[in-house]
Amino acid sequence: MNTPFKIFILDDDIWYSELLEYHLSLNPDYELKKFHSAKDCLTNMYQRPNVVTLDYSLPDKNGDEVLKKIKEHNPDTHVVIISGQEDVATAVDLLKKGAYDYIVKDEDTPERLWNTINKIRENVSLREEINQLREQIVQKYDFSNFIIGNSDAMKRVFSMMDKAAKTNITVSVNGETGTGKELVAKAIHYNGPKNKMPYVAVNVAAIPRELIESELFGHEKGAFTGAVARRLGRFEEAHKGTIFLDEIGELDISLQAKLLRVLQEKEITRVGGNSVVPIDTRIIVATHKNLAEEVKKGNFREDLYYRLLGLPIELPPLRDRGSDILVLAKYFMEAFAKENGMGKKTLSSEAQEKLLSHSYPGNVRELRAVVELAVVMADDDEIKPSDINLTANNSDKDFLAQERSLREYTTEIIQRFLTKYDNNVLLVADKLDIGKSTIYRMIQNKELTIG
């Protein structure tokens, strides 16, 4: 442990307190202080001792009062009662009021106290370790640390995530495949009020149609062939925490009514069972589909759509995040090199241009794969364009195949360049060889959007 383990010895018998002090001082990690009155001990509780050994019979206060005062000062302090009387009723009462242990004064007291404090110390260490892990989880999923990006588009996403994390509102995350929808869900959960409770993720698209109901709501023994025992569903596993339903747009229409009822009534019934099980679960859903369009097509229930909409977060595709491409590329390069014991790599200016020119149909997931391969392929510390293997796609052909006016094509091209170069009008004007006044006029006429 980094901080000393503090023990207060409170006993009006000077000889006995010195005996306990001597015995406990055999452990050099213990920081010991003796007190001979309750008043002196209580006035020093600001030092936040880990343990107080409390003589039950003190001249200025009885053990009940001192125990209560100690717990008021610091509920985490462990109090070990040391009494000259073997009174079972008193011991039980004190243990109910928060005492950690009750030890009778005899020749074995120092040894028993030693063992008790060892157990307390193990528990304190374990609790501190758990708290540190929880802090690490929160830091891991801190919005700006784990979901990397400085673009205006991502700043808007962070703002929405912050609003979502402050409450238990249902959240719907929409975005293309590979944009990081589950990362958003985890970040919201671990930065929200339920961060100490379970986070359960379910990929709806990956579960066979005939098993999805059992997966979500559980089943009773004998509910169907192979159901040899009761199984809790994912909603029950996520009780008091968060359930993340990824690709919710793939949920079969026949199950959507059951899910709607679960959300409305906040209770589930296991497959093959009759008992109603109450649940208290935060819902985060994600999809790459346009659910509003799926409602129009009859593939998704309108009432469920509005129930799940909650706070909507739209994740931008990587091609609309401008210089975030290079920020992410650097992050992936450094992480991959460190993980594999490789030296630091840098991107040549030509390599940066090549990365920026790609449209990334696979989004962040594709960029990561491209960058990691480039790190492996590079012969020296600088990554060159030839080290970057980009998969050809037909996005430009599709763009040109659309029937639009020349004005509409011009507007979209300028808009794409503005997004790519973080709304730097002068740079875009130079890249496209057009007048900056033309761009400013189009912005003023609301043909183009910035910010």
C-alpha positions as a Markdown table, in Angstrom:
| # | Residue | x | y | z |
|---|---|---|---|---|
| 1 | Met | 0.0 | 0.0 | 0.0 |
| 2 | Asn | 1.3 | 3.5 | -0.8 |
| 3 | Thr | -0.1 | 5.2 | 2.3 |
| 4 | Pro | 0.6 | 4.0 | 5.8 |
| 5 | Phe | -2.0 | 1.8 | 7.5 |
| 6 | Lys | -3.1 | 3.9 | 10.5 |
| 7 | Ile | -4.2 | 2.3 | 13.8 |
| 8 | Phe | -5.5 | 4.1 | 16.9 |
| 9 | Ile | -5.3 | 2.3 | 20.2 |
| 10 | Leu | -7.9 | 3.7 | 22.6 |
| 11 | Asp | -7.5 | 2.3 | 26.2 |
| 12 | Asp | -7.3 | 4.1 | 29.5 |
| 13 | Asp | -5.0 | 1.3 | 30.9 |
| 14 | Ile | -1.6 | 2.7 | 29.9 |
| 15 | Trp | 0.2 | -0.6 | 30.5 |
| 16 | Tyr | -2.3 | -2.6 | 28.3 |
| 17 | Ser | -2.2 | 0.0 | 25.5 |
| 18 | Glu | 1.6 | -0.2 | 25.5 |
| 19 | Leu | 1.3 | -4.0 | 25.3 |
| 20 | Leu | -0.9 | -3.8 | 22.2 |
| 21 | Glu | 1.3 | -1.1 | 20.7 |
| 22 | Tyr | 4.4 | -3.3 | 21.1 |
| 23 | His | 2.7 | -6.3 | 19.6 |
| 24 | Leu | 1.3 | -4.4 | 16.6 |
| 25 | Ser | 4.6 | -2.5 | 16.0 |
| 26 | Leu | 6.2 | -5.8 | 14.9 |
| 27 | Asn | 4.7 | -4.9 | 11.5 |
| 28 | Pro | 6.7 | -1.9 | 10.3 |
| 29 | Asp | 3.9 | -0.9 | 7.9 |
| 30 | Tyr | 1.6 | 0.1 | 10.7 |
| 31 | Glu | 1.5 | 3.7 | 11.9 |
| 32 | Leu | 0.3 | 3.5 | 15.6 |
| 33 | Lys | -1.0 | 6.1 | 18.0 |
| 34 | Lys | -2.2 | 5.6 | 21.6 |
| 35 | Phe | -5.0 | 7.5 | 23.3 |
| 36 | His | -6.2 | 7.2 | 26.9 |
| 37 | Ser | -9.5 | 9.0 | 26.6 |
| 38 | Ala | -12.4 | 9.1 | 24.2 |
| 39 | Lys | -12.1 | 12.9 | 23.8 |
| 40 | Asp | -8.5 | 12.8 | 22.7 |
| 41 | Cys | -9.2 | 10.0 | 20.2 |
| 42 | Leu | -12.2 | 11.6 | 18.7 |
| 43 | Thr | -10.5 | 15.0 | 18.3 |
| 44 | Asn | -7.9 | 13.2 | 16.1 |
| 45 | Met | -10.3 | 11.4 | 13.9 |
| 46 | Tyr | -9.5 | 13.9 | 11.1 |
| 47 | Gln | -6.4 | 11.8 | 10.6 |
| 48 | Arg | -8.7 | 9.1 | 9.2 |
| 49 | Pro | -7.3 | 6.0 | 10.8 |
| 50 | Asn | -8.0 | 2.6 | 9.1 |
| 51 | Val | -8.6 | 0.9 | 12.5 |
| 52 | Val | -9.5 | 1.9 | 16.0 |
| 53 | Thr | -9.1 | -0.6 | 18.8 |
| 54 | Leu | -11.7 | 0.5 | 21.4 |
| 55 | Asp | -11.7 | -0.4 | 25.1 |
| 56 | Tyr | -15.4 | -0.8 | 25.8 |
| 57 | Ser | -15.1 | 0.6 | 29.4 |
| 58 | Leu | -13.7 | 4.1 | 29.3 |
| 59 | Pro | -14.0 | 6.7 | 32.1 |
| 60 | Asp | -15.4 | 9.5 | 30.0 |
| 61 | Lys | -17.7 | 7.7 | 27.5 |
| 62 | Asn | -19.1 | 4.2 | 27.1 |
| 63 | Gly | -18.2 | 2.0 | 24.1 |
| 64 | Asp | -21.6 | 2.6 | 22.3 |
| 65 | Glu | -21.2 | 6.3 | 22.2 |
| 66 | Val | -17.6 | 6.2 | 21.0 |
| 67 | Leu | -18.4 | 3.7 | 18.3 |
| 68 | Lys | -21.2 | 5.9 | 17.1 |
| 69 | Lys | -19.0 | 9.0 | 17.0 |
| 70 | Ile | -16.2 | 7.2 | 15.2 |
| 71 | Lys | -18.6 | 6.0 | 12.5 |
| 72 | Glu | -20.1 | 9.5 | 12.2 |
| 73 | His | -16.6 | 10.9 | 11.6 |
| 74 | Asn | -15.5 | 8.2 | 9.1 |
| 75 | Pro | -17.8 | 5.3 | 8.2 |
| 76 | Asp | -14.9 | 3.5 | 6.6 |
| 77 | Thr | -12.9 | 3.2 | 9.8 |
| 78 | His | -12.9 | -0.3 | 11.2 |
| 79 | Val | -13.6 | -0.5 | 15.0 |
| 80 | Val | -12.4 | -3.5 | 17.0 |
| 81 | Ile | -14.0 | -3.6 | 20.5 |
| 82 | Ile | -11.7 | -4.9 | 23.2 |
| 83 | Ser | -13.6 | -5.7 | 26.4 |
| 84 | Gly | -12.9 | -7.2 | 29.8 |
| 85 | Gln | -16.3 | -8.8 | 29.9 |
| 86 | Glu | -17.5 | -11.8 | 27.8 |
| 87 | Asp | -21.1 | -10.5 | 27.3 |
| 88 | Val | -22.6 | -12.2 | 24.2 |
| 89 | Ala | -25.6 | -9.8 | 24.0 |
| 90 | Thr | -23.4 | -6.7 | 24.2 |
| 91 | Ala | -21.1 | -8.1 | 21.5 |
| 92 | Val | -23.9 | -8.9 | 19.1 |
| 93 | Asp | -25.4 | -5.4 | 19.7 |
| 94 | Leu | -22.1 | -3.7 | 19.0 |
| 95 | Leu | -21.5 | -5.8 | 15.8 |
| 96 | Lys | -25.0 | -4.8 | 14.6 |
| 97 | Lys | -24.0 | -1.1 | 15.2 |
| 98 | Gly | -21.0 | -1.4 | 12.9 |
| 99 | Ala | -18.1 | -2.8 | 15.0 |
| 100 | Tyr | -15.9 | -5.1 | 12.9 |
| 101 | Asp | -15.0 | -7.5 | 15.8 |
| 102 | Tyr | -15.4 | -8.0 | 19.5 |
| 103 | Ile | -12.4 | -9.4 | 21.4 |
| 104 | Val | -12.4 | -10.3 | 25.1 |
| 105 | Lys | -9.3 | -9.3 | 27.0 |
| 106 | Asp | -7.2 | -12.4 | 27.9 |
| 107 | Glu | -3.7 | -13.8 | 27.2 |
| 108 | Asp | -4.7 | -14.5 | 23.5 |
| 109 | Thr | -6.0 | -10.9 | 22.8 |
| 110 | Pro | -2.8 | -9.6 | 21.1 |
| 111 | Glu | -2.7 | -12.6 | 18.7 |
| 112 | Arg | -6.4 | -12.4 | 17.9 |
| 113 | Leu | -6.1 | -8.6 | 17.3 |
| 114 | Trp | -3.1 | -9.2 | 15.0 |
| 115 | Asn | -5.1 | -11.7 | 12.9 |
| 116 | Thr | -8.2 | -9.4 | 12.8 |
| 117 | Ile | -6.2 | -6.4 | 11.7 |
| 118 | Asn | -4.5 | -8.6 | 9.0 |
| 119 | Lys | -8.0 | -9.4 | 7.6 |
| 120 | Ile | -9.0 | -5.8 | 7.8 |
| 121 | Arg | -5.9 | -4.8 | 5.9 |
| 122 | Glu | -6.6 | -7.4 | 3.2 |
| 123 | Asn | -10.1 | -6.1 | 2.8 |
| 124 | Val | -8.9 | -2.4 | 2.6 |
| 125 | Ser | -6.3 | -3.3 | 0.0 |
| 126 | Leu | -8.9 | -5.2 | -2.1 |
| 127 | Arg | -11.4 | -2.3 | -1.8 |
| 128 | Glu | -8.7 | 0.2 | -2.9 |
| 129 | Glu | -7.8 | -2.1 | -5.9 |
| 130 | Ile | -11.5 | -2.2 | -6.9 |
| 131 | Asn | -11.8 | 1.5 | -6.7 |
| 132 | Gln | -8.7 | 2.0 | -8.8 |
| 133 | Leu | -10.0 | -0.4 | -11.4 |
| 134 | Arg | -13.3 | 1.5 | -11.5 |
| 135 | Glu | -11.4 | 4.8 | -11.9 |
| 136 | Gln | -9.4 | 3.2 | -14.7 |
| 137 | Ile | -12.6 | 2.1 | -16.4 |
| 138 | Val | -14.0 | 5.6 | -16.3 |
| 139 | Gln | -10.7 | 7.0 | -17.6 |
| 140 | Lys | -10.6 | 4.4 | -20.3 |
| 141 | Tyr | -14.0 | 5.4 | -21.6 |
| 142 | Asp | -13.6 | 9.1 | -21.0 |
| 143 | Phe | -15.1 | 10.7 | -24.1 |
| 144 | Ser | -12.1 | 12.6 | -25.2 |
| 145 | Asn | -9.5 | 9.9 | -24.3 |
| 146 | Phe | -11.1 | 6.9 | -25.8 |
| 147 | Ile | -13.1 | 8.3 | -28.7 |
| 148 | Ile | -10.5 | 10.4 | -30.5 |
| 149 | Gly | -11.3 | 13.4 | -32.6 |
| 150 | Asn | -11.1 | 17.2 | -32.7 |
| 151 | Ser | -13.4 | 17.9 | -35.6 |
| 152 | Asp | -16.5 | 20.0 | -35.2 |
| 153 | Ala | -18.6 | 16.9 | -36.0 |
| 154 | Met | -17.1 | 14.9 | -33.1 |
| 155 | Lys | -17.3 | 17.9 | -30.7 |
| 156 | Arg | -21.1 | 17.8 | -31.3 |
| 157 | Val | -21.1 | 14.0 | -30.6 |
| 158 | Phe | -19.2 | 14.6 | -27.3 |
| 159 | Ser | -21.7 | 17.2 | -26.3 |
| 160 | Met | -24.6 | 14.8 | -26.8 |
| 161 | Met | -22.7 | 12.0 | -25.0 |
| 162 | Asp | -22.2 | 14.3 | -22.0 |
| 163 | Lys | -25.9 | 15.1 | -21.9 |
| 164 | Ala | -26.7 | 11.3 | -22.1 |
| 165 | Ala | -24.2 | 10.4 | -19.4 |
| 166 | Lys | -25.8 | 12.7 | -16.8 |
| 167 | Thr | -29.2 | 10.9 | -16.9 |
| 168 | Asn | -30.6 | 7.4 | -17.5 |
| 169 | Ile | -32.4 | 8.5 | -20.7 |
| 170 | Thr | -32.7 | 5.9 | -23.5 |
| 171 | Val | -30.0 | 6.6 | -26.1 |
| 172 | Ser | -30.1 | 5.7 | -29.8 |
| 173 | Val | -26.8 | 5.7 | -31.7 |
| 174 | Asn | -26.9 | 5.8 | -35.5 |
| 175 | Gly | -23.9 | 5.5 | -37.8 |
| 176 | Glu | -22.3 | 3.6 | -40.5 |
| 177 | Thr | -20.5 | 0.3 | -39.8 |
| 178 | Gly | -17.1 | 0.9 | -38.2 |
| 179 | Thr | -17.9 | 4.4 | -36.8 |
| 180 | Gly | -17.6 | 3.3 | -33.2 |
| 181 | Lys | -21.2 | 2.9 | -31.9 |
| 182 | Glu | -20.3 | 0.5 | -29.1 |
| 183 | Leu | -17.5 | 2.7 | -27.9 |
| 184 | Val | -20.1 | 5.5 | -27.5 |
| 185 | Ala | -22.4 | 3.2 | -25.6 |
| 186 | Lys | -19.6 | 2.1 | -23.2 |
| 187 | Ala | -18.4 | 5.6 | -22.7 |
| 188 | Ile | -21.9 | 6.8 | -21.8 |
| 189 | His | -22.4 | 3.9 | -19.3 |
| 190 | Tyr | -19.0 | 4.2 | -17.6 |
| 191 | Asn | -19.4 | 7.9 | -17.2 |
| 192 | Gly | -23.0 | 7.8 | -16.1 |
| 193 | Pro | -24.9 | 7.1 | -12.8 |
| 194 | Lys | -24.9 | 3.3 | -13.3 |
| 195 | Asn | -21.2 | 3.0 | -13.9 |
| 196 | Lys | -20.7 | 0.6 | -11.0 |
| 197 | Met | -23.4 | -1.7 | -12.3 |
| 198 | Pro | -23.3 | -4.3 | -15.2 |
| 199 | Tyr | -22.8 | -3.3 | -18.8 |
| 200 | Val | -24.3 | -6.0 | -21.1 |
| 201 | Ala | -23.9 | -5.8 | -24.9 |
| 202 | Val | -26.0 | -7.8 | -27.3 |
| 203 | Asn | -25.5 | -8.0 | -31.0 |
| 204 | Val | -29.0 | -8.6 | -32.3 |
| 205 | Ala | -27.8 | -9.4 | -35.8 |
| 206 | Ala | -25.5 | -12.1 | -34.6 |
| 207 | Ile | -28.1 | -14.2 | -32.8 |
| 208 | Pro | -30.3 | -16.7 | -34.7 |
| 209 | Arg | -33.9 | -15.7 | -35.0 |
| 210 | Glu | -35.1 | -18.7 | -33.0 |
| 211 | Leu | -32.8 | -18.0 | -30.1 |
| 212 | Ile | -33.1 | -14.2 | -29.7 |
| 213 | Glu | -36.1 | -14.3 | -27.3 |
| 214 | Ser | -34.4 | -16.7 | -25.0 |
| 215 | Glu | -31.2 | -14.7 | -25.2 |
| 216 | Leu | -32.9 | -11.4 | -24.2 |
| 217 | Phe | -35.5 | -12.6 | -21.7 |
| 218 | Gly | -34.1 | -16.0 | -20.5 |
| 219 | His | -36.0 | -19.3 | -20.3 |
| 220 | Glu | -37.2 | -21.8 | -17.7 |
| 221 | Lys | -36.1 | -25.4 | -17.5 |
| 222 | Gly | -37.9 | -27.5 | -20.1 |
| 223 | Ala | -39.2 | -24.5 | -22.0 |
| 224 | Phe | -37.9 | -26.1 | -25.2 |
| 225 | Thr | -35.7 | -29.0 | -26.3 |
| 226 | Gly | -32.3 | -28.4 | -24.9 |
| 227 | Ala | -33.5 | -26.2 | -22.1 |
| 228 | Val | -32.0 | -28.4 | -19.3 |
| 229 | Ala | -31.9 | -25.6 | -16.7 |
| 230 | Arg | -33.2 | -22.1 | -16.1 |
| 231 | Arg | -31.2 | -19.4 | -17.9 |
| 232 | Leu | -31.3 | -15.7 | -17.1 |
| 233 | Gly | -31.6 | -13.4 | -20.1 |
| 234 | Arg | -29.5 | -10.5 | -20.9 |
| 235 | Phe | -32.0 | -8.0 | -19.5 |
| 236 | Glu | -31.8 | -9.7 | -16.1 |
| 237 | Glu | -28.0 | -9.7 | -16.3 |
| 238 | Ala | -28.1 | -6.0 | -16.9 |
| 239 | His | -30.5 | -5.3 | -13.9 |
| 240 | Lys | -29.6 | -1.9 | -12.4 |
| 241 | Gly | -27.1 | -1.4 | -15.2 |
| 242 | Thr | -27.1 | -0.8 | -18.9 |
| 243 | Ile | -28.0 | -3.1 | -21.8 |
| 244 | Phe | -26.7 | -2.2 | -25.2 |
| 245 | Leu | -28.7 | -3.6 | -28.1 |
| 246 | Asp | -26.5 | -3.3 | -31.2 |
| 247 | Glu | -28.1 | -3.5 | -34.7 |
| 248 | Ile | -31.5 | -3.1 | -33.2 |
| 249 | Gly | -32.8 | -2.6 | -36.8 |
| 250 | Glu | -32.3 | -6.4 | -37.4 |
| 251 | Leu | -34.8 | -7.4 | -34.6 |
| 252 | Asp | -37.5 | -9.6 | -36.0 |
| 253 | Ile | -40.9 | -7.8 | -36.3 |
| 254 | Ser | -42.5 | -10.6 | -34.2 |
| 255 | Leu | -40.3 | -9.8 | -31.3 |
| 256 | Gln | -40.6 | -6.1 | -31.4 |
| 257 | Ala | -43.9 | -6.1 | -29.6 |
| 258 | Lys | -42.5 | -8.1 | -26.8 |
| 259 | Leu | -39.5 | -5.7 | -26.5 |
| 260 | Leu | -41.9 | -2.8 | -26.5 |
| 261 | Arg | -43.9 | -4.3 | -23.6 |
| 262 | Val | -40.6 | -4.9 | -21.6 |
| 263 | Leu | -39.7 | -1.3 | -22.1 |
| 264 | Gln | -43.1 | 0.0 | -21.1 |
| 265 | Glu | -43.8 | -2.3 | -18.1 |
| 266 | Lys | -40.1 | -2.6 | -17.0 |
| 267 | Glu | -40.6 | -6.4 | -16.5 |
| 268 | Ile | -39.9 | -9.6 | -18.4 |
| 269 | Thr | -41.3 | -13.1 | -18.5 |
| 270 | Arg | -38.9 | -15.9 | -19.2 |
| 271 | Val | -39.6 | -18.2 | -22.1 |
| 272 | Gly | -41.7 | -21.1 | -20.8 |
| 273 | Gly | -42.5 | -19.3 | -17.5 |
| 274 | Asn | -45.3 | -17.4 | -15.9 |
| 275 | Ser | -43.5 | -15.4 | -13.3 |
| 276 | Val | -43.0 | -11.7 | -13.9 |
| 277 | Val | -39.5 | -10.4 | -13.2 |
| 278 | Pro | -39.1 | -6.7 | -12.6 |
| 279 | Ile | -36.1 | -5.0 | -14.3 |
| 280 | Asp | -34.4 | -1.7 | -13.9 |
| 281 | Thr | -32.2 | -1.4 | -16.9 |
| 282 | Arg | -30.9 | 1.6 | -18.9 |
| 283 | Ile | -31.3 | 1.1 | -22.7 |
| 284 | Ile | -28.8 | 2.1 | -25.4 |
| 285 | Val | -29.5 | 1.0 | -28.9 |
| 286 | Ala | -27.5 | 1.3 | -32.1 |
| 287 | Thr | -28.0 | 0.7 | -35.8 |
| 288 | His | -26.5 | 1.5 | -39.2 |
| 289 | Lys | -30.0 | 1.6 | -40.7 |
| 290 | Asn | -32.4 | 4.6 | -40.9 |
| 291 | Leu | -35.1 | 3.4 | -38.5 |
| 292 | Ala | -37.5 | 6.1 | -39.7 |
| 293 | Glu | -37.2 | 4.6 | -43.2 |
| 294 | Glu | -37.6 | 1.1 | -41.8 |
| 295 | Val | -40.9 | 2.2 | -40.2 |
| 296 | Lys | -42.2 | 3.5 | -43.5 |
| 297 | Lys | -41.3 | 0.2 | -45.1 |
| 298 | Gly | -43.2 | -1.8 | -42.4 |
| 299 | Asn | -40.0 | -3.4 | -41.1 |
| 300 | Phe | -40.0 | -1.7 | -37.7 |
| 301 | Arg | -42.8 | -0.8 | -35.4 |
| 302 | Glu | -43.5 | 2.9 | -35.2 |
| 303 | Asp | -44.4 | 2.7 | -31.4 |
| 304 | Leu | -41.1 | 0.9 | -30.7 |
| 305 | Tyr | -39.2 | 3.4 | -32.8 |
| 306 | Tyr | -40.4 | 6.4 | -30.7 |
| 307 | Arg | -39.8 | 4.4 | -27.5 |
| 308 | Leu | -36.2 | 3.8 | -28.5 |
| 309 | Leu | -35.5 | 7.2 | -30.0 |
| 310 | Gly | -34.7 | 8.9 | -26.7 |
| 311 | Leu | -31.6 | 11.0 | -27.1 |
| 312 | Pro | -30.3 | 10.4 | -30.6 |
| 313 | Ile | -26.6 | 10.5 | -31.4 |
| 314 | Glu | -25.5 | 10.6 | -35.0 |
| 315 | Leu | -21.9 | 9.4 | -35.5 |
| 316 | Pro | -20.4 | 11.0 | -38.6 |
| 317 | Pro | -18.6 | 8.8 | -41.1 |
| 318 | Leu | -14.8 | 9.1 | -41.1 |
| 319 | Arg | -14.8 | 10.8 | -44.5 |
| 320 | Asp | -16.7 | 13.7 | -42.9 |
| 321 | Arg | -14.3 | 14.2 | -40.0 |
| 322 | Gly | -11.5 | 16.0 | -41.9 |
| 323 | Ser | -8.1 | 16.1 | -40.0 |
| 324 | Asp | -9.4 | 13.5 | -37.5 |
| 325 | Ile | -8.1 | 11.0 | -40.0 |
| 326 | Leu | -4.5 | 12.0 | -39.3 |
| 327 | Val | -5.2 | 12.3 | -35.5 |
| 328 | Leu | -6.6 | 8.7 | -35.4 |
| 329 | Ala | -3.8 | 7.4 | -37.7 |
| 330 | Lys | -1.1 | 8.7 | -35.4 |
| 331 | Tyr | -2.9 | 7.2 | -32.4 |
| 332 | Phe | -3.2 | 3.8 | -34.1 |
| 333 | Met | 0.4 | 3.9 | -35.3 |
| 334 | Glu | 1.7 | 4.6 | -31.8 |
| 335 | Ala | -0.5 | 2.0 | -30.1 |
| 336 | Phe | 0.4 | -0.7 | -32.6 |
| 337 | Ala | 4.1 | 0.0 | -32.4 |
| 338 | Lys | 4.1 | 0.0 | -28.6 |
| 339 | Glu | 2.1 | -3.2 | -28.5 |
| 340 | Asn | 4.6 | -5.0 | -30.8 |
| 341 | Gly | 7.8 | -3.5 | -29.4 |
| 342 | Met | 8.5 | -1.5 | -32.6 |
| 343 | Gly | 10.2 | 1.9 | -33.0 |
| 344 | Lys | 8.2 | 5.1 | -33.4 |
| 345 | Lys | 6.9 | 5.7 | -37.0 |
| 346 | Thr | 6.0 | 8.9 | -38.7 |
| 347 | Leu | 3.8 | 9.7 | -41.7 |
| 348 | Ser | 5.4 | 11.4 | -44.7 |
| 349 | Ser | 3.5 | 14.4 | -46.1 |
| 350 | Glu | 2.7 | 12.3 | -49.2 |
| 351 | Ala | 1.4 | 9.5 | -47.0 |
| 352 | Gln | -0.8 | 11.9 | -45.1 |
| 353 | Glu | -2.3 | 13.2 | -48.4 |
| 354 | Lys | -3.0 | 9.6 | -49.5 |
| 355 | Leu | -4.8 | 8.9 | -46.2 |
| 356 | Leu | -6.8 | 12.1 | -46.5 |
| 357 | Ser | -7.9 | 11.4 | -50.0 |
| 358 | His | -9.6 | 8.1 | -49.3 |
| 359 | Ser | -13.3 | 7.8 | -48.5 |
| 360 | Tyr | -13.1 | 4.9 | -46.0 |
| 361 | Pro | -16.3 | 2.9 | -46.5 |
| 362 | Gly | -15.2 | 0.9 | -43.5 |
| 363 | Asn | -14.7 | 4.0 | -41.4 |
| 364 | Val | -12.5 | 4.0 | -38.3 |
| 365 | Arg | -12.2 | 0.2 | -38.4 |
| 366 | Glu | -10.8 | 0.4 | -41.9 |
| 367 | Leu | -8.3 | 3.2 | -41.1 |
| 368 | Arg | -7.0 | 1.2 | -38.1 |
| 369 | Ala | -6.3 | -1.9 | -40.3 |
| 370 | Val | -4.7 | 0.3 | -43.0 |
| 371 | Val | -2.4 | 2.0 | -40.6 |
| 372 | Glu | -1.4 | -1.1 | -38.7 |
| 373 | Leu | -0.4 | -2.8 | -42.0 |
| 374 | Ala | 1.5 | 0.4 | -43.0 |
| 375 | Val | 3.5 | 0.2 | -39.8 |
| 376 | Val | 4.5 | -3.4 | -40.6 |
| 377 | Met | 5.3 | -2.6 | -44.3 |
| 378 | Ala | 7.4 | 0.4 | -43.6 |
| 379 | Asp | 11.2 | -0.3 | -44.1 |
| 380 | Asp | 12.3 | 2.6 | -41.9 |
| 381 | Asp | 10.9 | 5.1 | -39.4 |
| 382 | Glu | 8.9 | 7.0 | -42.0 |
| 383 | Ile | 5.7 | 5.6 | -43.6 |
| 384 | Lys | 5.6 | 6.3 | -47.3 |
| 385 | Pro | 2.6 | 6.2 | -49.7 |
| 386 | Ser | 3.7 | 2.9 | -51.1 |
| 387 | Asp | 3.4 | 1.4 | -47.5 |
| 388 | Ile | -0.3 | 2.3 | -47.4 |
| 389 | Asn | -2.6 | -0.2 | -49.0 |
| 390 | Leu | -6.1 | 1.3 | -49.6 |
| 391 | Thr | -9.0 | -0.8 | -51.0 |
| 392 | Ala | -10.5 | 0.7 | -54.1 |
| 393 | Asn | -14.2 | 1.6 | -53.8 |
| 394 | Asn | -16.8 | 2.9 | -56.2 |
| 395 | Ser | -17.9 | 5.9 | -54.1 |
| 396 | Asp | -16.6 | 8.4 | -56.7 |
| 397 | Lys | -18.3 | 6.6 | -59.5 |
| 398 | Asp | -21.6 | 6.5 | -57.5 |
| 399 | Phe | -21.2 | 10.2 | -56.9 |
| 400 | Leu | -20.8 | 11.0 | -60.6 |
| 401 | Ala | -23.6 | 8.6 | -61.6 |
| 402 | Gln | -26.2 | 10.7 | -59.8 |
| 403 | Glu | -28.2 | 13.0 | -62.1 |
| 404 | Arg | -27.5 | 16.5 | -60.7 |
| 405 | Ser | -26.9 | 19.9 | -62.1 |
| 406 | Leu | -23.4 | 21.3 | -62.5 |
| 407 | Arg | -24.2 | 23.8 | -59.7 |
| 408 | Glu | -25.3 | 20.9 | -57.3 |
| 409 | Tyr | -22.1 | 19.0 | -58.1 |
| 410 | Thr | -20.0 | 22.1 | -57.5 |
| 411 | Thr | -21.7 | 22.8 | -54.2 |
| 412 | Glu | -21.1 | 19.2 | -53.0 |
| 413 | Ile | -17.5 | 19.2 | -54.0 |
| 414 | Ile | -16.8 | 22.4 | -52.1 |
| 415 | Gln | -18.8 | 21.1 | -49.1 |
| 416 | Arg | -16.7 | 18.0 | -49.0 |
| 417 | Phe | -13.5 | 20.0 | -49.1 |
| 418 | Leu | -14.7 | 22.3 | -46.4 |
| 419 | Thr | -15.4 | 19.2 | -44.2 |
| 420 | Lys | -12.1 | 17.6 | -45.1 |
| 421 | Tyr | -10.0 | 20.7 | -44.2 |
| 422 | Asp | -11.9 | 21.8 | -41.1 |
| 423 | Asn | -13.8 | 24.7 | -42.8 |
| 424 | Asn | -10.5 | 26.5 | -43.8 |
| 425 | Val | -12.0 | 28.6 | -46.6 |
| 426 | Leu | -8.7 | 30.0 | -47.8 |
| 427 | Leu | -7.1 | 26.5 | -48.0 |
| 428 | Val | -10.2 | 25.1 | -49.8 |
| 429 | Ala | -10.2 | 28.0 | -52.3 |
| 430 | Asp | -6.5 | 27.3 | -53.0 |
| 431 | Lys | -7.1 | 23.6 | -53.4 |
| 432 | Leu | -10.0 | 24.0 | -55.8 |
| 433 | Asp | -8.6 | 27.1 | -57.5 |
| 434 | Ile | -11.7 | 29.2 | -57.0 |
| 435 | Gly | -12.2 | 32.6 | -55.4 |
| 436 | Lys | -12.6 | 32.7 | -51.6 |
| 437 | Ser | -15.4 | 35.3 | -52.1 |
| 438 | Thr | -17.3 | 32.6 | -54.1 |
| 439 | Ile | -17.2 | 30.3 | -51.1 |
| 440 | Tyr | -18.1 | 33.0 | -48.6 |
| 441 | Arg | -21.1 | 34.0 | -50.8 |
| 442 | Met | -22.3 | 30.4 | -50.9 |
| 443 | Ile | -22.0 | 30.2 | -47.2 |
| 444 | Gln | -24.0 | 33.4 | -46.8 |
| 445 | Asn | -26.7 | 32.1 | -49.1 |
| 446 | Lys | -26.8 | 28.9 | -47.0 |
| 447 | Glu | -25.7 | 26.7 | -50.0 |
| 448 | Leu | -22.8 | 25.6 | -47.8 |
| 449 | Thr | -22.6 | 24.9 | -44.1 |
| 450 | Ile | -19.7 | 25.3 | -41.7 |
| 451 | Gly | -19.3 | 24.6 | -38.0 |
